[in-house]
Amino acid sequence: MKKIAVVFASAGLMALAACGEKPANETANASNAVVENVVENAVNAADNAANAADNAANAANNTANAM
């Protein structure tokens, strides 16, 4: 969903540039905030995947220790 927001924000900025108008700072700041959120979410997803892998390894170790 956030990728769509980035696309629309970029399209809006390009449309303003094509008209020869300067985009408002609010628009640029909002676009930057969306990009930062997408990057942060990607980092969090990677961390979550690493944690899931650690949890799976711990579960396997616990199973092996229980035998």
N, C-alpha and C positions, 0 to 999 in steps of 0.2 A: 504494500500500500504506500509506503514511503517513497518507493522508487517512482511511483506515479506522481507523487507530489513534487519530486525533484524534476521530473520531465515537464510538468506544467509550469513550475517556477522558472525553469530555463526557457521554455517557450514564451512565457510572458516577458522575460527580460529581452529575448531576441526580437519580439514584436515591437517593444518600445525602442530598441536600438534601430530597427528598420524604419521607424517613423522619424528618426532623428531626435527623439526625446531622450532625456536622461532618466533612468529609473530612479524612483525615490529610494532613499536610504532604507526605509522600512522594508521595501521589497527585496533589496539586496541582503539585508540582515536576515529576513525570513528565509531566503534561499540558502544562505550560509548555515542557518540553524538546522534546516532540514538535512543538509549534507552532513553536518556534524552528528546529528542523531542517527543517520544511516550508518556512519562509520562506527559510532559507539555501539549501536545494536549489533553490528558485525563482530566487533571485539567481544561483546557479551555472549554472542552465539558460539564463538570459538571457545571461550572460557567454559560455557555450559557443556560443550561437546567434550572438552578435556576432563571436566568433572564427571561426566557420565562414564567416560572410559576408566577413570580412576575407580569409580564406584563398581563397575563391572569387574575390574581386576581384584578389588577388595572382596567382592562376593565370591569370586573363584577361589581366592586364597582361603576364605572362611570355609568354603565347602571342602577344600582339600585338607584343611586342618581338622575338620570334624570327622574325617574318615579314619 
